[in-house]
Amino acid sequence: MKQLMSAERKTVILVNGVPASGKSTITQALSQQFGLPSLTLDDIKEPFMAQFPAIDRPLNRQLGCAAYSVIWSVIASAPVNCVWLVDAWFGFQSREKLQFFLHQARVDEVLEVWNHVSPELAVARYSSRLEHRKPGHPGEEYLPELALLAQSACPMGIGPVYTLEQSEDGGDLGALFNWVTHRMVSEAVVG
């Protein structure tokens, strides 16, 4: 991917969607396809969660906010020619907060992969993972809230958005890879 990028631009690809929408799978696929580093909210948050004997929803949220800040701090310290994948449910923070962090991190280009998932599929996926989730994540009581969230959630829309329709077998990765390649080539030419 480096050969496609201008050496003077810092780019992030937001891999966004509600919990259980397929963000981690898509982030891994993009990372493998393009050789890009990724930062994920859970990968940063979960080691801290393991340090507490019990985590309630407010503490989980605080740790999520701290992990979110860490992501943007790491990106801020990266060289300008970096392209980062950022895997998070961005809707847990305001659009203005995201814009603030993007500005602080000196991000020039933002692409967004929106993982659109039906409420039924999000709930089924989340339910199937309950016994394997690290302690501190919301449990079965979260399922009705997740269903409502999946109905109303939308992308952040700060830059170009690719909507990936999630299904039982994931989404169309070939079309996603083509979109990312096209956007990155276009940005490198414009930049």
Buried (B, 14 or more C-beta within 10 A) or exposed (E): BEEBBBEEBBBBBBBBBBBBBBBBBBBBBBBEBBEBEBBBBBBBBBEBBEEEEEBEEEBBEBBBBEBBBBBBEBBBEBEBEBBBBBBBBBBBBEEEBBBEBBEEBEBBBBBBBBBBBBBEBBBBBBBEEEEEEEEBBBEEEBBEEBBEBBEEBEBBEBBBBBBBEBEEEBBEBEEBBEBBBEBBEEBBEEE
